[in-house]
């Protein structure tokens, strides 16, 4: 009983000094303020503060991708291994074997060796046939971010 009384006195003291305050269930937040473009008096399409800035980061990432020539396309995955040193050795072998870029991609716990930058699945399928003829029986076409224009 003494502990409960002590707890209630402590809560009352905290409420008195303003550390905690009761929240009324009828309290509502005011709606967000719509900013206006002062030159035209038109409402802005969004408020960056309310969106948390993520919109701008996404726009910048998209702009960087356009500048660097990255887009989504296809690659031919010729191997998937768990050991990094094996993956690097396979990449070195594939670099001398194929006349196209060879990429080493890590998606734990696997290391993928992928070749080419293909915009269409038909181009990737042709490269896959070539990879199978070169002894990579498990080759398959995968969607990936590709580099264009280099």
N, C-alpha and C positions, 0 to 999 in steps of 0.2 A: 504494500500500500504506500509505503514511503517513497518507493521508486516511481510510482505512477504520479504521485503528488509533485515530486521533484521534476519530473518530465514536463508536467503541465505548467509549472512555474517557469521553467526554462523556455518553453514555447511562448508564454506570455511575455517574457522579457525580450525575446528576439522580435516578437511582433511590435513591441513598444519602441525598440530602437530602429526599426525599419528593415531588419535583415530579411524578414519574410512578410508577406502580406496576403490576406485572403483574396482569392480570385473569384469574382462574381461570375456565375454561369451566364449571365446576360451580356457580359462584356464582349464586344465585337471589335475586330480590327477595322480601321478605316480603309476604304478601298484605295488602291495605289493611285497616286497622282499621275495624270497624263501630262507629259511634257509637250510643249508646243514649240514649233520652229518659229523663232521670233521674227524672221524675215517674212514669212508667209502666213503666220498665224495658224498653221495646220498642225495637227497632232503628229508627233513622231511615231513611227511604226512600233518602237519598243523602247524600253528604258534599260540601258546597259547595267545600271546598278541592280535593278530588280532581277535581271537575268543572270547576274553573277559573273559576267565577263566571259562565260564559256562560248557565247556566240562569236565573239571576236577571235578567240583562240581557234575555233573551227574554221573561220574564214581565213585566218593566217595560214593554217595548216593546208587548206585547199589551195591557196595561192602559192605556197612553197612547192606543193606537188605539181602544179601547173608549170612553174618555172623550171623545175628539175626534170620535167618530162615523165613523171610517174603517173600511171593509171592502172586500172584493173584489167587483167588479161589472163593469159595462160602460160604455163611452163610445163616441161616434161620432167617429172620426178623419176630419177633413175635408181635411187637407193634411199633407204632409211636405216640408220644405224644408231646404236646407243653410245658408242665410244667416239669421242671427239677426234682422237688421233686417226682412227680408221676413216672417219668422215673426211678429214683433211687429205688423207692419202687418196681416197676415191675422187675427191675434187681435183687433185693434181692430175690424176689419170684421165679424168673426163675432160679437163682443159686441153690436154694434148690430143684427145680423141675427137672432140667435136669442134667445129668451126663456128661456135656461137658462145655467148657468155655462159659461164657456169657459176651457180650460186650455192652457197652453203647456208642453210637456214636452220636455226635451233629453235625447236618448240619442245621444251623439256618433257620427257627425258630423251627425245629423239633428235637426231641431226639428219636433215634431208639434203640430198644433193639434187639440185634442179638445174635444168639447162634451158636456155632460150628466153626470148621475150616475144610472145605471140599475141597478136590482137584478136585473132579468130581461133575458134576451136579446130577448124579444118587445118590451119597451119600447124597447130600443136599436134594433131593426129598424125600428120605426115612426119613430123620430127620424132614422134613416138615410134612409128614404124622403123625409122632409121635407127633409133636406139635399140630396139628389139633385135634388129639385124646385127648390130654390133655386140650383142651378147647380154644386153640388159633386159632379161625376160620379164622382170617385174615392173618395167617402165609404165607409167600412167600419166595422164594429163591431169593437172591440178590448176585451180584458179589461184592467182597470186597477183600481187602488185608488181607491175612490170615497168621497165625503163624504156622509153621511146625516144627516138631522135638522137641517139648518141652513136 
